[in-house]
Amino acid sequence: MKIIYLGLFLLSLHAKAQKTGKVVAADLITIHSDILNEDRKLYIYTPSENTIYAPSTYPVIYLLDGAAHINMVAGQIHYLSESYPVLPKMIVVGIANNNRARDLTPTHARVGYDGKPDSISVYLSSSGGGEKFLHFIEEELIPYIDEHYRTAPYRIFSGHSLGGLMTLYCMLENPALFNAYISISPALWWDNRWILKRADKNLTEDQVSDKILFFSDGKEGGQFHKDALSLDSLLKKRKFRSFHYEYQYYPEESHIAEPVKAFYDAIRFVFPHWYPEAMDTSMVPLPYKVFERHYRDLSRQYGYTIMPPEEVINTYGYSLLDEKKMDEALIFFQKNVENYPDSYNVYDSYGEALMLNGRVEEATWNYEKSLELNPNNENAKQKLKILKADQKK
């Protein structure tokens, strides 16, 4: 069945139909935490889905300061994965704050930003609940999301300011909890630079093996920048071979404005080449083995099996059909059948390619299989009538 992704790649710009998606929005739900002894609000963005394709699983971004940042992050993810897909589709879980200073700080601070005891505010008197908050994420939140949503085994932890401090704390204390960490203008000054001292003392290659870290700072003042440079220097000296990190400085961006640029750079650093680059740069048809190799490499890089997406292969197959490259197109549709044997759509598309190629018996079998999986597939019913009428002639 011919469904084309608008803007997926150059070969499909002449598409006769396009998929419609949902307006970017997040569901607001509440769950109860026994660990924190309170209810927690979550803003959950899920990708739009076309029901003709087999259900997919998605990496998950766990986003601190969820109420403040969900629209910005979900909007970027939606645009970059659906409007102009260069990223995988993802689920975003924005965690709203109940007590920000309590949950997003690893220690109970006795000093403030300037390092003086008398500068500590009443607001920070509840600080130091970060470890308990991470227990909530690990033992209650992640299991809830995994149970109720189709999650892939790849998780990203993203935070800004105190949230950035918390993502770094998690990477140091429980690195296995997430695969990638985004720390935007982390409050490294916290508690006399406690996190920097701990990283200098305890950070080992085993802790961060195969992990990804992006961190940044902007136009916030001397201490923020000095501390970010200190972290960058520390990581450079360690020269961890299997740890991938990037540091970016945004001298023109304020503390509040910086996350817009920084998150974009961060998520592109985590997923730099999700789709084969040649799809965007070449009008020369690509053999299926290019896709196969690309997704095999992605699976190795991200640590779980990533199949060539049904919709990508389907779209590319139809592009080849439109160019009268029958043999190449048949390979793509056949591989989709092998990869997604429970999808009615792959048999429908393969049946159409076989029908155009004059292979009537095989086309009939595929359309019948499509109807077996989805008795409401009107396209298959119509094509079978045509095939059977031709066979009677």
TAVENQUI-V959833 format. One record per run of one state. SS is the DSSP state (H for helix, E for strand, - for the rest). FROM is the first residue (numbers start at 1). TO is the last residue. If there is no record, write none. Layout:
# TAVENQUI-V959833
[[SS,FROM,TO] [SS,FROM,TO]]
This chain:
# TAVENQUI-V959833
[[-,1,9] [H,10,12] [-,13,26] [E,27,33] [-,34,37] [E,38,45] [-,46,57] [E,58,63] [-,64,65] [H,66,83] [-,84,89] [E,90,95] [-,96,99] [H,100,103] [-,104,116] [H,117,119] [-,120,121] [H,122,126] [-,127,129] [H,130,148] [-,149,150] [E,151,160] [-,161,161] [H,162,173] [-,174,174] [H,175,177] [-,178,179] [E,180,184] [-,185,189] [H,190,202] [-,203,204] [H,205,208] [-,209,211] [E,212,217] [-,218,221] [H,222,238] [-,239,243] [E,244,249] [-,250,257] [H,258,270] [-,271,277] [H,278,281] [-,282,287] [H,288,302] [-,303,309] [H,310,322] [-,323,325] [H,326,339] [-,340,343] [H,344,356] [-,357,359] [H,360,373] [-,374,377] [H,378,392] [-,393,393]]
